[in-house]
Amino acid sequence: MRKSWLIFFLSVFLLAGCSSKPDASWHMVNVNTGELQGDANLIQTGDSVIMIDGGYYSEAKKSLLPYLAELGIDKIDHFFVSHPHRDHYEGLVALLEAGVTISNLHLRIPPQHICDREIPWGCDMADIAALVNKAKAHGVIIRQPEAGLRYDFGLGSTIEILHAQEDDLPADTIDVNDLSLIMQWSINDATVLFTGDLNMKVGTVLSDDPRMNSDFMKMPHHGARNLAPNAFFERVDPGYVLVPGPQWIWCGERGARPREWVKQKKLPVWVNGIDGHVRVDFFREHIVVTPEHDSAECKLRAFGKMEISF
């Protein structure tokens, strides 16, 4: 009898331990530690490790690499570049040079005439070619992401590319930010919208697309001006917002419009430059958001660690 009770309690203990492990996690890694802005989103789901963008090279070395090392991650199955600006793709170079194995690089190369309009501050075709060559030299498979592609990671975890802007707008009215991949991650009953640096032009178009509706929204363009319009935010209708931007953007004039929209909607918001790294763990019936810091700066209040029932 004593042995049976021992087995029972041991089983309960093991089940309790197993239940503490999330089904999947999203880490908005802080590559916004100073004056630079950037995006770096890490997703762990099942046996797969995915990254959407990686920040500038210097920020990736200072922040992203130590973060991955702390998690024991030395292999990334899929690396998506939302659009080819250096504050989104340079981190890939830092990872490769540090010996991190990357299996697949998902990258859309913009038309030459659109890229050339941004020299010297933005898109640079020679730099993009060097990135691709370095990736190939490390054995990375280069893939072309297209709208409608859906990636299934098992156990109800999928990523779908909802929008990949084609070169069908006048060259003088579109920039590389407008070419951002719009990706939706579905896990259990929750959805997360990754918006790259979606700007006003294409953001206005997507404001009429009901597929944008999501529970979590990664704020476009680091929360800076010229990002997607408020009508796009209304279409997404998120319950929670994460901002991959520095403190000086979110708290300054450049971040005024999205900051005021979030306050008006009384939405919980976490900002890299204020809250540090932000981790979102997805369990079967609840979600836990855990920021590195807890601050009310330039927000309705400090939201801190939050458990959300789903």
C-alpha positions in Angstrom: 0.0 0.0 0.0 2.8 2.4 0.9 4.5 1.7 -2.4 1.3 2.4 -4.3 0.9 5.8 -2.6 4.5 6.6 -3.3 4.0 5.9 -7.0 0.8 8.0 -7.0 2.6 11.0 -5.4 5.6 10.6 -7.7 3.3 10.6 -10.7 1.5 13.8 -9.5 4.9 15.4 -9.0 6.2 14.5 -12.4 2.9 15.7 -14.1 3.1 19.0 -12.2 6.7 19.4 -13.4 5.8 18.6 -17.0 2.9 21.1 -16.9 5.3 23.9 -16.0 6.9 23.7 -19.4 5.3 25.9 -22.0 4.1 24.5 -25.3 5.9 27.3 -27.1 7.7 30.6 -26.4 8.2 33.9 -28.1 11.1 36.0 -27.1 11.3 39.6 -28.2 15.0 39.9 -27.7 16.2 43.4 -26.7 18.5 44.6 -29.6 17.5 48.2 -28.7 20.0 48.8 -25.9 21.2 52.2 -26.9 20.7 54.6 -29.8 20.2 51.9 -32.4 16.8 50.3 -33.2 16.2 46.8 -34.3 14.0 43.7 -34.4 14.9 40.2 -33.1 12.1 37.7 -32.4 12.9 34.2 -31.3 10.3 31.4 -31.4 10.7 28.0 -29.7 7.9 25.6 -30.7 8.1 21.8 -30.5 11.6 20.8 -31.7 11.9 23.9 -33.9 13.7 27.2 -33.3 12.7 30.1 -35.5 14.0 33.7 -35.7 12.3 36.6 -37.4 15.0 39.3 -37.9 18.1 39.7 -35.8 18.9 43.4 -35.3 22.1 45.2 -36.2 25.4 43.3 -36.1 26.7 45.2 -33.0 23.5 44.8 -31.0 23.3 41.1 -32.0 26.8 40.5 -30.6 26.1 42.5 -27.4 22.6 41.2 -26.7 21.2 38.4 -29.0 24.2 36.0 -28.8 24.4 36.0 -25.0 20.6 35.6 -24.8 20.8 32.5 -27.1 23.7 31.1 -25.2 21.8 31.4 -21.9 19.0 29.4 -23.5 21.5 26.8 -24.8 20.5 27.5 -28.4 23.2 27.0 -31.0 21.0 26.0 -34.0 18.2 27.9 -35.7 16.0 26.0 -38.1 14.4 28.9 -39.9 15.6 32.5 -40.0 13.1 34.9 -41.6 14.2 38.4 -42.8 11.1 40.5 -42.7 12.7 43.0 -45.2 16.3 43.7 -46.1 17.3 46.6 -43.9 20.4 46.2 -41.8 18.6 46.6 -38.4 16.8 43.4 -39.3 19.3 41.2 -41.1 22.8 42.0 -39.8 22.3 39.8 -36.7 22.3 36.8 -39.1 26.0 37.6 -39.9 26.8 37.8 -36.2 25.2 34.4 -35.5 27.0 32.7 -38.4 30.4 34.1 -37.3 29.7 32.9 -33.8 29.2 29.4 -35.0 25.4 29.2 -34.7 24.0 26.8 -37.3 21.3 28.1 -39.4 19.5 25.7 -41.7 17.2 27.9 -43.8 17.2 31.6 -44.6 13.9 33.0 -45.9 14.7 36.2 -47.7 12.9 38.3 -50.4 15.4 40.4 -52.4 13.8 43.7 -53.4 13.8 45.1 -57.0 17.0 47.0 -57.8 15.2 50.3 -58.6 13.5 50.3 -55.2 16.6 49.4 -53.3 18.7 52.0 -55.1 16.4 54.8 -53.9 17.6 54.2 -50.4 21.4 54.3 -50.8 23.3 55.1 -48.6 21.0 55.0 -45.6 18.9 52.0 -46.3 18.8 49.0 -48.7 22.1 48.1 -50.4 22.1 45.4 -53.0 25.8 44.8 -52.7 25.4 44.2 -48.9 22.5 41.9 -49.5 24.5 39.9 -52.0 27.3 39.6 -49.5 24.8 38.4 -46.9 23.5 35.7 -49.2 27.0 34.5 -50.2 28.1 34.3 -46.5 25.0 32.3 -45.7 25.6 29.9 -48.6 29.3 29.5 -47.5 27.9 28.3 -44.2 25.7 25.8 -45.8 22.4 27.7 -45.3 19.6 27.0 -47.7 18.2 30.2 -49.2 14.4 30.2 -49.7 12.0 32.7 -51.2 9.0 33.3 -49.0 5.7 34.0 -50.7 2.3 35.1 -49.6 0.2 32.1 -48.7 3.0 29.9 -47.5 2.2 28.1 -44.3 4.8 26.4 -42.1 3.5 23.6 -39.7 5.6 22.9 -36.6 3.2 20.4 -35.1 0.9 20.5 -32.1 -1.2 23.3 -33.5 1.8 25.6 -34.1 1.8 27.2 -37.6 3.3 30.3 -39.2 1.6 31.7 -42.3 2.8 34.5 -44.5 -0.3 36.6 -44.9 1.2 39.3 -47.1 4.4 39.7 -49.2 4.1 42.9 -51.2 4.8 42.5 -54.9 6.4 45.1 -57.1 3.1 46.4 -58.3 3.0 49.9 -56.8 4.7 53.0 -58.4 8.4 53.0 -57.6 8.2 56.6 -56.2 5.5 55.7 -53.7 7.0 52.5 -52.1 10.1 51.8 -50.0 11.7 48.7 -48.7 9.8 49.0 -45.4 6.6 48.5 -47.4 8.0 45.2 -48.6 7.9 43.7 -45.1 6.6 40.2 -44.7 3.4 40.1 -42.6 3.4 36.8 -40.7 0.9 35.3 -38.3 1.9 32.7 -35.8 -0.9 30.5 -34.4 -0.3 28.5 -31.3 -3.1 26.8 -29.3 -5.9 29.3 -29.5 -3.7 32.4 -29.7 -2.3 34.4 -32.6 0.7 36.7 -32.9 1.1 39.2 -35.8 4.7 40.0 -36.9 4.6 43.2 -38.9 8.2 44.0 -39.8 8.5 47.7 -40.6 5.1 48.0 -42.2 4.6 51.6 -43.3 1.7 53.9 -44.1 1.2 53.0 -47.7 0.8 49.2 -47.6 -0.5 49.5 -44.0 -3.4 51.4 -45.3 -4.1 48.7 -47.9 -4.0 46.0 -45.2 -6.3 47.9 -43.0 -9.2 46.3 -44.9 -7.8 42.8 -44.5 -9.7 40.8 -41.8 -6.9 38.2 -41.6 -4.8 40.8 -39.8 -6.9 40.3 -36.6 -4.6 38.8 -33.9 -4.3 38.6 -30.1 -0.8 39.9 -30.0 0.8 42.5 -32.2 4.5 43.2 -32.7 4.3 47.0 -33.3 5.5 47.9 -36.8 8.6 49.9 -37.5 9.9 50.1 -33.9 6.9 52.2 -32.9 8.3 55.1 -35.0 6.5 57.6 -37.1 5.5 56.7 -40.7 4.6 53.2 -39.4 1.2 51.7 -40.4 -1.9 53.9 -39.7 -4.1 53.6 -36.7 -6.7 52.0 -39.0 -4.3 49.1 -39.3 -4.1 48.8 -35.5 -7.8 48.8 -35.3 -8.1 46.0 -37.9 -5.5 43.9 -36.0 -7.5 44.7 -32.8 -4.8 43.2 -30.5 -5.3 42.6 -26.8 -1.5 43.0 -26.1 1.3 44.9 -27.8 5.0 44.4 -27.9 7.3 47.1 -29.2 10.8 46.3 -30.6 12.2 49.8 -30.2 14.5 51.9 -28.0 13.2 54.1 -25.2 14.0 57.3 -27.0 11.7 56.5 -29.9 8.7 55.3 -27.8 8.9 58.1 -25.3 9.7 60.8 -27.9 7.9 62.6 -30.7 8.6 59.8 -33.1 6.6 57.4 -31.0 3.7 59.7 -30.1 1.0 58.4 -32.3 1.3 54.6 -31.5 2.0 55.4 -27.9 -1.2 57.5 -27.6 -3.2 54.8 -29.4 -2.1 52.1 -27.0 -2.9 54.4 -24.0 -6.3 55.2 -25.4 -7.1 51.6 -25.9 -5.7 50.8 -22.4 -3.7 48.0 -23.8 -0.9 46.2 -22.0 2.4 47.1 -23.7 6.0 46.1 -23.3 8.8 48.0 -25.0 12.4 46.6 -25.5 14.1 49.9 -24.6 12.1 50.1 -21.4 11.3 46.6 -20.3 14.4 44.8 -21.7 13.9 41.3 -23.1 10.3 40.2 -23.1 9.3 36.5 -23.0 5.9 35.2 -23.8 5.2 31.6 -22.8 2.2 29.8 -24.3 0.6 27.1 -22.3 -2.5 25.1 -23.2 -5.0 27.3 -21.3 -3.0 30.4 -20.4 -0.1 32.7 -21.5 2.5 34.3 -19.3 4.3 37.5 -20.4 7.6 38.1 -18.5 9.6 41.2 -19.1 13.2 41.6 -17.9 12.3 44.9 -16.1 9.0 46.3 -14.8 8.5 50.0 -15.6 5.6 52.4 -16.1 7.7 54.8 -18.2 5.8 56.2 -21.1 2.9 53.8 -20.5 -0.5 53.8 -18.8 1.1 51.9 -16.0 3.7 49.2 -15.3 2.3 45.9 -16.6 5.2 43.7 -15.4 4.7 39.9 -15.4 1.2 39.0 -16.6 -0.8 35.8 -16.7 -3.5 35.7 -19.4 -6.3 33.1 -19.5 -7.2 31.8 -23.0 
